[in-house]
Amino acid sequence: MEYFEPMTAVAIATSSQIAADAGALIAEAGGNAVDAAIAALLVSTVTEPGIVALGGGSFVTVWPPDGRPATIDGYAEMPGRGLPADRFGEGVEVYLEYGGGLTTIVGHGSMATPGTLAALELASKRYGGLPWRVLFEPAGEHAREGFPLSQASYNYLIHSHELIYGWQQPSFAALHDVDGELLQVGEIVRIEHLADCLLAIAEEGAAIFYKGEIGKMIAEDSLENGGILTRDDLVSFEPIARASLNVPLGEWHLATNPPPAIGGAVLSVMLRLMGERRERDWTAAGIDHLIQVQRAVFEYRFGQLDLSEDLERDVGRLLEESTLDELRRRLSSPSTVHTSTVDSSGLACSISSSTGYGAGVMPPGTGLWMNNFLGELELNRRGYHAWPPGVRLPSNMAPSVARRADGAALAIGSPGADRITTALSQVLVNFLDHALPLPEAVAHPRLHVEYPGGEGEGGGGGGGGGGGRPRVAYERGLPVGELDIDQRRFDDLSMFFGGVSAALWDPRGGFTVASDPRRQGGNAIR
């Protein structure tokens, strides 16, 4: 690895220790918070099969110490440019005994145009300090040498390795031994062609994935097998840098994912409504208010957003004061991986990335798994393949950065489908309102209002929905049992409630990092 003079110290909180170590290595080589976050995310896409991959979508929120926050939209688009109508609609529906059970669509027809690499490259160019190729070195090494199968990946693959990853030979071979058995936790995963593919992207940039030989292999495999992802879709994809949503939270301002994504707006409204009843602890009354906030916001989302003809317009309306007044009136009546980094200059970066439940597709010669975003039925309630080609798909992801006037910076985010917004809102209330130390705020028990029939983003299990009688899922330690509402209790902390990663730089206290005990995350400070 090339080494440059370190300018800042960096803190990393992410989904695994192997990814955190990669971010630390980049920091030691002179990288800043954005460099470290990209390197950690790249390692996650290699070493967490089934959970995330480079053939997915990502959002990157960055807040420079001397500038305004921005969110780079590298989420997926609806493909199918130039194809006749009779090509649309192919896919394989599967039912997984995962997260309480879920139905999703996989195969080549479920693949949307991926945007992760385009978003990471734009973030590197705008905010990074190290060359693009250097950021790939940790991921490239793991791809060459192989890596141990993680517990988190195994927990998902025991449900999906046959139905999703068992029908295509390259995909099957990467995850099974010579006897056809799923690899066990700690056994070494070796993925043919992956190291060469990463090296090509490191040397030639994301263009080789979208406009070059890798893109050609992806598109040809798609069209030969009933998919609708074309060369034109890949060539046309562009990351979009948008002004982040800015939400005042007492002494802090939170920057999060703007429309047309759903997650940032939902998180913002939950926090604004929660902030109108400030308490120092989760009393029964406070828990009841939290439940009513979640119900009001989710019901607005299910009724207005999930079937919207103009998602950007209607997400924007959710943030308007008139809608907040409507939600306040309702309160009076009875759902990836994430990396957070900050550095000692105050630069903060938050990246959320998903591949859905996975299409099970590894285009021959690439070593890259593809997403099944079109098959995530809970995020495509308009119908399978219903979006026009080129439209950005809806997303629950809400990578966020908060800043205080004295220079303190907090990067935070979570996987977990509809539980992304409920997990983040509760952690932020714990940290900002209840004054819990950051690790305790992340580890504190959580709840989530469930609706029948809902799941969410990415290797993660159920959550939202739309319609039917709601029930409160909660972890032991919250006074939910005192309330007259349908409920189910988790006796232990559970990945169902997300996997928050948070990194804090405070000029008065230095670095603090916190990875969710619900998942075997990783932290590093360099």
C-alpha positions as CSV (number, residue, x, y, z in Angstrom):
1,M,0.0,0.0,0.0
2,E,1.2,3.5,-0.8
3,Y,1.6,5.7,2.2
4,F,0.9,9.5,2.4
5,E,1.5,11.8,5.3
6,P,-1.5,11.5,7.7
7,M,-3.2,14.8,8.2
8,T,-6.0,13.7,10.6
9,A,-7.0,11.0,12.9
10,V,-10.1,8.9,11.9
11,A,-12.8,6.9,13.7
12,I,-14.7,4.2,12.0
13,A,-17.8,2.3,13.1
14,T,-19.1,-0.3,10.6
15,S,-20.7,-3.7,10.1
16,S,-17.7,-5.9,10.8
17,Q,-14.2,-5.7,12.3
18,I,-12.7,-6.8,9.1
19,A,-14.2,-3.7,7.4
20,A,-13.3,-1.4,10.3
21,D,-9.7,-2.6,10.0
22,A,-9.7,-1.7,6.3
23,G,-10.8,1.8,7.1
24,A,-8.1,2.1,9.8
25,L,-5.4,0.9,7.3
26,I,-6.5,3.6,4.9
27,A,-6.4,6.2,7.7
28,E,-2.9,5.2,8.6
29,A,-1.9,5.6,4.9
30,G,-3.0,9.2,5.1
31,G,-6.7,8.9,4.3
32,N,-9.5,11.1,5.7
33,A,-13.0,10.1,6.9
34,V,-14.4,9.7,3.4
35,D,-11.4,7.6,2.2
36,A,-11.8,5.3,5.3
37,A,-15.5,5.0,4.8
38,I,-15.2,4.0,1.1
39,A,-12.5,1.4,1.9
40,A,-14.5,-0.1,4.7
41,L,-17.6,-0.3,2.5
42,L,-15.7,-1.9,-0.3
43,V,-14.4,-4.6,2.1
44,S,-18.0,-5.1,3.3
45,T,-19.2,-5.7,-0.3
46,V,-16.5,-8.4,-0.7
47,T,-16.7,-10.1,2.7
48,E,-20.4,-10.0,3.6
49,P,-22.0,-12.2,0.9
50,G,-25.8,-12.3,0.9
51,I,-25.9,-9.0,2.8
52,V,-24.3,-6.6,0.4
53,A,-22.4,-6.5,-2.8
54,L,-21.0,-4.1,-5.4
55,G,-23.9,-4.8,-7.7
56,G,-26.2,-2.9,-5.4
57,G,-27.1,0.7,-4.5
58,S,-25.8,3.2,-2.0
59,F,-26.2,6.7,-0.5
60,V,-23.3,8.7,0.8
61,T,-23.9,11.7,3.1
62,V,-20.9,13.9,3.7
63,W,-20.6,17.1,5.8
64,P,-17.3,18.9,5.4
65,P,-16.2,21.0,8.4
66,D,-16.2,24.2,6.2
67,G,-19.1,23.4,3.9
68,R,-22.6,22.3,3.5
69,P,-23.8,18.7,3.7
70,A,-24.6,16.7,0.6
71,T,-26.0,13.3,-0.1
72,I,-24.8,11.4,-3.1
73,D,-27.5,9.3,-4.6
74,G,-26.1,6.1,-6.0
75,Y,-29.3,4.1,-5.5
76,A,-30.7,1.9,-8.2
77,E,-32.7,2.8,-11.3
78,M,-35.4,1.0,-13.1
79,P,-33.8,-0.6,-16.2
80,G,-35.2,-1.6,-19.5
81,R,-34.3,1.2,-21.9
82,G,-35.1,0.2,-25.5
83,L,-36.8,-3.1,-24.7
84,P,-40.3,-4.1,-25.9
85,A,-43.1,-4.4,-23.4
86,D,-43.2,-8.2,-23.6
87,R,-39.7,-8.4,-22.1
88,F,-41.0,-7.1,-18.8
89,G,-42.4,-9.2,-16.0
90,E,-40.0,-12.1,-15.8
91,G,-38.8,-13.3,-12.4
92,V,-38.9,-16.1,-9.9
93,E,-40.9,-15.6,-6.7
94,V,-39.5,-17.3,-3.6
95,Y,-40.6,-17.5,0.1
96,L,-37.9,-17.3,2.7
97,E,-38.2,-18.4,6.3
98,Y,-36.3,-15.4,7.4
99,G,-37.2,-12.4,9.6
100,G,-40.6,-14.0,10.3
101,G,-41.0,-15.0,6.7
102,L,-40.9,-13.0,3.5
103,T,-41.7,-13.2,-0.2
104,T,-39.4,-11.7,-2.8
105,I,-38.6,-12.0,-6.5
106,V,-35.1,-13.1,-7.6
107,G,-33.3,-14.0,-10.8
108,H,-32.1,-11.9,-13.7
109,G,-35.5,-10.1,-14.1
110,S,-35.2,-8.7,-10.5
111,M,-32.0,-6.8,-11.2
112,A,-32.1,-3.0,-11.2
113,T,-29.3,-0.7,-12.5
114,P,-26.8,-0.7,-9.7
115,G,-25.3,2.6,-8.5
116,T,-22.9,1.9,-5.6
117,L,-19.6,2.2,-7.6
118,A,-20.7,5.5,-9.2
119,A,-21.6,7.0,-5.9
120,L,-18.4,5.9,-4.2
121,E,-16.3,7.3,-7.1
122,L,-18.0,10.7,-7.0
123,A,-17.6,10.8,-3.2
124,S,-13.9,10.0,-3.6
125,K,-13.4,12.7,-6.2
126,R,-15.2,15.4,-4.3
127,Y,-14.1,14.7,-0.7
128,G,-11.4,12.1,-0.6
129,G,-7.7,12.6,-0.2
130,L,-6.1,9.4,-1.5
131,P,-6.1,8.0,-5.0
132,W,-9.1,5.8,-6.0
133,R,-6.9,2.7,-6.6
134,V,-5.5,2.9,-3.0
135,L,-9.0,2.6,-1.5
136,F,-9.4,-0.8,-3.2
137,E,-6.3,-2.4,-1.8
138,P,-7.8,-3.9,1.3
139,A,-10.8,-5.3,-0.6
140,G,-8.6,-6.6,-3.3
141,E,-6.4,-8.5,-0.8
142,H,-9.5,-10.2,0.7
143,A,-10.7,-11.1,-2.7
144,R,-7.3,-12.7,-3.6
145,E,-6.7,-14.5,-0.4
146,G,-10.2,-15.4,0.5
147,F,-12.1,-14.4,3.7
148,P,-13.9,-16.2,6.5
149,L,-17.7,-16.4,6.2
150,S,-19.2,-14.1,8.8
151,Q,-21.9,-15.0,11.3
152,A,-24.2,-12.3,9.9
153,S,-23.8,-13.7,6.4
154,Y,-24.4,-17.2,7.6
155,N,-27.5,-16.2,9.5
156,Y,-29.0,-15.0,6.2
157,L,-27.6,-17.7,3.9
158,I,-29.0,-20.6,5.9
159,H,-32.4,-19.4,4.7
160,S,-31.4,-18.2,1.2
161,H,-28.5,-20.3,-0.1
162,E,-30.6,-22.7,-2.0
163,L,-33.6,-20.6,-3.1
164,I,-31.5,-17.5,-4.1
165,Y,-27.9,-18.6,-4.4
166,G,-28.3,-22.2,-5.4
167,W,-29.6,-22.1,-9.0
168,Q,-26.7,-20.4,-10.8
169,Q,-23.4,-22.2,-11.0
170,P,-21.0,-19.3,-10.3
171,S,-23.1,-18.1,-7.4
172,F,-23.5,-21.6,-6.0
173,A,-19.8,-22.4,-6.2
174,A,-18.8,-19.4,-4.2
175,L,-20.8,-20.3,-1.1
176,H,-20.8,-24.1,-1.1
177,D,-18.1,-26.8,-0.5
178,V,-17.2,-29.6,-2.9
179,D,-20.0,-31.7,-1.4
180,G,-22.6,-28.9,-2.1
181,E,-23.0,-28.0,1.5
182,L,-23.2,-24.3,2.6
183,L,-19.9,-23.1,4.0
184,Q,-19.9,-22.7,7.8
185,V,-19.0,-19.7,9.9
186,G,-15.2,-19.1,9.7
187,E,-14.7,-21.3,6.6
188,I,-12.9,-19.5,3.8
189,V,-14.9,-18.0,0.9
190,R,-13.1,-17.7,-2.4
191,I,-14.8,-16.1,-5.3
192,E,-13.5,-16.7,-8.8
193,H,-12.7,-13.6,-10.9
194,L,-13.5,-11.1,-8.1
195,A,-10.0,-10.0,-7.5
196,D,-9.3,-9.4,-11.2
197,C,-12.6,-7.4,-11.4
198,L,-11.7,-5.2,-8.4
199,L,-8.3,-4.6,-9.8
200,A,-9.7,-3.5,-13.1
201,I,-12.1,-1.1,-11.4
202,A,-9.3,0.2,-9.2
203,E,-7.1,0.9,-12.2
204,E,-9.7,2.2,-14.7
205,G,-12.4,3.6,-12.5
206,A,-16.1,3.0,-12.3
207,A,-16.3,3.5,-16.1
208,I,-15.3,-0.1,-16.7
209,F,-18.3,-1.2,-14.7
210,Y,-20.8,1.0,-16.5
211,K,-19.3,1.6,-20.0
212,G,-16.5,-1.0,-20.4
213,E,-16.0,-4.7,-20.4
214,I,-17.5,-5.5,-17.0
215,G,-20.7,-3.7,-17.9
216,K,-20.8,-5.6,-21.2
217,M,-20.6,-9.0,-19.3
218,I,-23.4,-7.9,-16.9
219,A,-25.7,-6.7,-19.7
220,E,-25.1,-9.7,-21.9
221,D,-25.8,-12.1,-19.1
222,S,-29.0,-10.2,-18.2
223,L,-30.5,-10.2,-21.7
224,E,-29.5,-13.8,-22.4
225,N,-31.4,-15.0,-19.2
226,G,-34.6,-12.9,-19.3
227,G,-33.4,-9.8,-17.5
228,I,-34.1,-6.2,-18.5
229,L,-30.8,-4.6,-17.5
230,T,-29.2,-3.3,-20.7
231,R,-25.9,-1.7,-21.8
232,D,-27.9,1.5,-22.3
233,D,-29.1,1.4,-18.7
234,L,-25.5,1.0,-17.4
235,V,-24.0,3.7,-19.7
236,S,-26.8,6.1,-18.8
237,F,-26.5,5.8,-15.0
238,E,-25.2,8.9,-13.2
239,P,-24.8,9.5,-9.4
240,I,-26.7,12.6,-8.2
241,A,-25.3,14.9,-5.5
242,R,-28.2,16.6,-3.7
243,A,-28.4,19.0,-0.8
244,S,-29.1,16.9,2.3
245,L,-32.2,17.4,4.4
246,N,-31.3,19.6,7.3
247,V,-33.2,19.0,10.6
248,P,-32.6,21.1,13.7
249,L,-32.3,19.0,16.8
250,G,-31.6,21.3,19.8
251,E,-27.9,22.2,19.7
252,W,-27.4,19.9,16.7
253,H,-28.3,20.0,13.0
254,L,-28.9,16.6,11.3
255,A,-28.2,16.1,7.6
256,T,-29.9,13.1,6.0
257,N,-31.1,11.5,2.8
258,P,-33.3,13.9,0.8
259,P,-36.2,13.0,-1.6
260,P,-36.8,11.0,-3.7
261,A,-35.6,8.6,-1.1
262,I,-38.1,7.9,1.6
263,G,-35.9,7.1,4.6
264,G,-34.5,10.5,5.3
265,A,-37.8,12.3,5.2
266,V,-39.5,9.6,7.4
267,L,-36.6,9.9,9.9
268,S,-36.8,13.7,9.9
269,V,-40.5,13.8,10.6
270,M,-40.2,11.2,13.4
271,L,-37.5,13.2,15.1
272,R,-39.5,16.5,14.7
273,L,-42.6,14.9,16.2
274,M,-40.6,13.2,19.0
275,G,-38.8,16.5,19.9
276,E,-42.1,18.1,20.8
277,R,-42.3,15.9,23.9
278,R,-38.9,15.9,25.5
279,E,-38.3,13.5,28.4
280,R,-35.2,12.3,30.1
281,D,-36.1,8.6,30.0
282,W,-38.5,6.1,28.4
283,T,-41.5,6.3,30.7
284,A,-44.7,4.5,29.7
285,A,-46.1,7.8,28.5
286,G,-43.0,8.4,26.5
287,I,-43.2,4.9,24.9
288,D,-46.8,5.5,24.1
289,H,-45.9,8.8,22.3
290,L,-43.1,7.0,20.4
291,I,-45.5,4.3,19.3
292,Q,-48.0,7.0,18.1
293,V,-45.3,8.8,16.2
294,Q,-44.3,5.7,14.4
295,R,-47.9,4.8,13.6
296,A,-48.8,8.3,12.3
297,V,-45.7,8.5,10.0
298,F,-45.9,5.0,8.7
299,E,-49.6,5.3,8.0
300,Y,-49.0,8.5,6.0
301,R,-46.2,6.7,4.1
302,F,-48.3,3.6,3.3
303,G,-51.2,5.7,2.3
304,Q,-49.5,8.5,0.4
305,L,-45.9,7.5,-0.6
306,D,-45.8,3.8,-1.5
307,L,-48.2,4.2,-4.4
308,S,-47.2,7.7,-5.3
309,E,-47.1,8.8,-9.0
310,D,-44.6,11.5,-8.2
311,L,-42.5,10.3,-5.3
312,E,-40.2,13.4,-5.0
313,R,-43.2,15.7,-4.8
314,D,-45.1,13.6,-2.2
315,V,-42.0,13.0,-0.1
316,G,-41.5,16.7,-0.1
317,R,-45.0,17.2,1.1
318,L,-44.3,15.0,4.1
319,L,-41.9,17.6,5.3
320,E,-44.3,20.5,5.0
321,E,-45.7,22.1,8.1
322,S,-49.3,21.4,7.0
323,T,-48.6,17.7,6.9
324,L,-46.9,17.9,10.3
325,D,-50.0,19.5,11.7
326,E,-52.0,16.6,10.2
327,L,-49.7,14.1,11.8
328,R,-49.9,16.0,15.2
329,R,-53.6,15.6,15.1
330,R,-53.2,11.9,14.5
331,L,-51.0,11.7,17.6
332,S,-53.9,12.8,19.8
333,S,-55.9,9.7,18.8
334,P,-55.9,6.3,19.8
335,S,-36.2,-1.9,7.4
336,T,-28.1,-3.4,4.3
337,V,-24.8,-2.4,5.8
338,H,-23.7,0.9,7.1
339,T,-20.4,2.6,7.7
340,S,-19.9,5.8,9.8
341,T,-16.7,7.8,9.9
342,V,-15.5,11.1,11.4
343,D,-12.0,12.6,11.5
344,S,-10.3,15.1,13.7
345,S,-10.8,17.9,11.1
346,G,-14.6,17.5,11.6
347,L,-15.2,15.8,8.3
348,A,-18.0,13.2,8.6
349,C,-19.2,10.6,6.2
350,S,-22.1,8.2,6.4
351,I,-22.6,5.4,3.8
352,S,-25.6,3.0,3.6
353,S,-25.5,0.3,1.0
354,S,-27.9,-2.5,0.0
355,T,-28.3,-5.3,-2.5
356,G,-31.8,-6.2,-1.5
357,Y,-32.2,-9.8,-0.7
358,G,-29.9,-10.6,-3.7
359,A,-30.9,-11.7,-7.2
360,G,-28.7,-14.8,-6.9
361,V,-27.0,-13.7,-10.1
362,M,-23.2,-13.5,-10.5
363,P,-22.6,-12.6,-14.2
364,P,-20.0,-15.1,-15.4
365,G,-16.4,-13.8,-15.4
366,T,-17.1,-11.0,-12.9
367,G,-17.3,-12.5,-9.3
368,L,-19.9,-9.8,-8.6
369,W,-23.3,-10.5,-7.1
370,M,-26.3,-8.4,-8.3
371,N,-29.2,-6.9,-6.5
372,N,-32.9,-7.9,-6.6
373,F,-34.3,-4.4,-6.0
374,L,-37.1,-4.8,-8.5
375,G,-38.2,-7.9,-6.6
376,E,-38.4,-6.2,-3.2
377,L,-42.2,-6.2,-3.2
378,E,-42.5,-4.0,-0.1
379,L,-40.7,-1.2,-1.9
380,N,-42.5,-1.7,-5.2
381,R,-46.1,-1.6,-4.2
382,R,-47.0,-0.1,-7.6
383,G,-46.2,-3.6,-9.0
384,Y,-43.3,-5.6,-10.3
385,H,-41.6,-3.8,-13.2
386,A,-44.1,-0.9,-12.9
387,W,-41.6,2.0,-12.9
388,P,-40.6,3.6,-16.2
389,P,-37.0,2.9,-17.2
390,G,-34.6,5.5,-15.7
391,V,-36.6,6.2,-12.6
392,R,-34.7,6.0,-9.3
393,L,-36.3,3.4,-7.0
394,P,-37.6,4.2,-3.5
395,S,-35.4,3.5,-0.6
396,N,-35.6,3.3,3.2
397,M,-31.9,4.1,3.7
398,A,-31.1,7.2,5.8
399,P,-27.3,7.7,6.2
400,S,-27.0,10.8,8.3
401,V,-24.5,13.3,9.7
402,A,-25.1,15.7,12.6
403,R,-23.1,18.8,13.5
404,R,-22.9,21.1,16.6
405,A,-21.8,24.7,16.5
406,D,-18.6,23.9,18.4
407,G,-17.4,21.6,15.6
408,A,-18.6,18.3,17.0
409,A,-19.7,15.9,14.3
410,L,-21.6,12.6,14.4
411,A,-22.0,10.1,11.6
412,I,-24.8,7.6,12.0
413,G,-26.8,5.1,10.1
414,S,-28.3,1.6,10.1
415,P,-29.4,-1.3,7.9
416,G,-32.8,-2.8,8.7
417,A,-35.6,-2.0,6.2
418,D,-38.4,0.0,7.8
419,R,-36.5,-0.4,11.1
420,I,-33.8,1.9,9.8
421,T,-35.8,5.0,10.6
422,T,-37.2,3.7,13.9
423,A,-33.8,2.6,15.0
424,L,-32.0,5.8,14.2
425,S,-34.8,8.0,15.7
426,Q,-34.6,6.1,19.0
427,V,-30.8,6.2,19.1
428,L,-30.8,10.0,18.4
429,V,-33.4,10.6,21.1
430,N,-31.3,8.5,23.5
431,F,-28.1,10.4,22.7
432,L,-29.5,14.0,22.3
433,D,-32.5,14.1,24.6
434,H,-31.8,11.4,27.2
435,A,-28.0,12.3,27.3
436,L,-26.9,8.7,27.2
437,P,-23.3,8.1,26.2
438,L,-23.2,7.1,22.5
439,P,-22.5,3.4,23.0
440,E,-25.4,3.1,25.6
441,A,-27.7,5.1,23.2
442,V,-27.0,2.5,20.5
443,A,-27.3,-0.5,22.8
444,H,-30.5,0.7,24.5
445,P,-33.7,-1.5,23.9
446,R,-35.8,-0.4,21.0
447,L,-39.3,-0.9,19.6
448,H,-40.9,-0.9,16.2
449,V,-44.5,-0.7,15.1
450,E,-45.2,-3.5,12.6
451,Y,-48.0,-3.7,10.0
452,P,-49.0,-7.0,8.4
453,G,-47.5,-7.8,5.1
454,G,-44.4,-5.6,5.2
455,E,-40.7,-6.3,4.7
456,G,-37.8,-4.1,3.7
457,E,-34.3,-3.5,2.3
458,G,-31.8,-6.1,2.1
459,G,-31.0,-9.3,3.8
460,G,-32.8,-8.2,6.8
461,G,-36.3,-9.3,7.5
462,G,-39.7,-7.8,8.1
463,G,-40.9,-4.5,9.2
464,G,-43.5,-2.2,7.6
465,G,-46.3,-3.0,5.3
466,G,-49.5,-1.2,4.9
467,G,-52.9,-2.1,6.2
468,G,-54.1,-4.3,9.0
469,R,-53.9,-4.0,12.7
470,P,-50.5,-2.8,13.9
471,R,-48.5,-4.5,16.7
472,V,-45.5,-3.3,18.6
473,A,-42.3,-5.4,18.5
474,Y,-40.0,-4.5,21.3
475,E,-37.0,-5.6,23.2
476,R,-37.1,-6.4,26.9
477,G,-36.4,-3.4,29.1
478,L,-39.0,-1.0,27.7
479,P,-42.4,-0.5,29.5
480,V,-44.5,-1.6,26.5
481,G,-46.2,-4.2,28.6
482,E,-48.0,-1.5,30.5
483,L,-49.8,-0.3,27.3
484,D,-53.0,-1.7,25.9
485,I,-51.8,-2.6,22.4
486,D,-51.0,-5.7,20.4
487,Q,-47.3,-6.6,21.1
488,R,-44.6,-9.2,20.8
489,R,-41.5,-9.1,23.0
490,F,-37.9,-10.0,22.2
491,D,-36.2,-11.3,25.3
492,D,-32.7,-10.4,23.9
493,L,-31.4,-7.6,21.6
494,S,-32.1,-8.6,18.0
495,M,-30.8,-7.7,14.6
496,F,-34.5,-7.3,13.7
497,F,-34.2,-3.8,15.2
498,G,-31.4,-2.7,13.0
499,G,-27.6,-2.5,13.3
500,V,-26.7,1.1,14.1
501,S,-23.1,2.3,13.5
502,A,-22.1,5.7,14.9
503,A,-18.9,7.7,15.1
504,L,-18.5,10.9,17.0
505,W,-15.8,13.6,17.0
506,D,-16.1,16.0,19.9
507,P,-13.5,18.7,20.3
508,R,-14.1,18.5,24.1
509,G,-13.8,14.7,24.4
510,G,-12.2,13.4,21.2
511,F,-13.5,10.3,19.4
512,T,-16.3,7.9,20.4
513,V,-17.4,4.9,18.3
514,A,-20.3,2.6,18.7
515,S,-21.3,-0.5,16.7
516,D,-24.6,-2.1,17.5
517,P,-24.4,-5.2,19.8
518,R,-27.3,-6.6,17.9
519,R,-24.8,-7.3,15.1
520,Q,-21.1,-8.2,15.2
521,G,-19.9,-4.8,14.1
522,G,-16.5,-3.3,14.1
523,N,-14.8,-0.1,15.4
524,A,-11.4,1.4,14.9
525,I,-9.7,4.7,15.7
526,R,-6.5,5.7,13.9
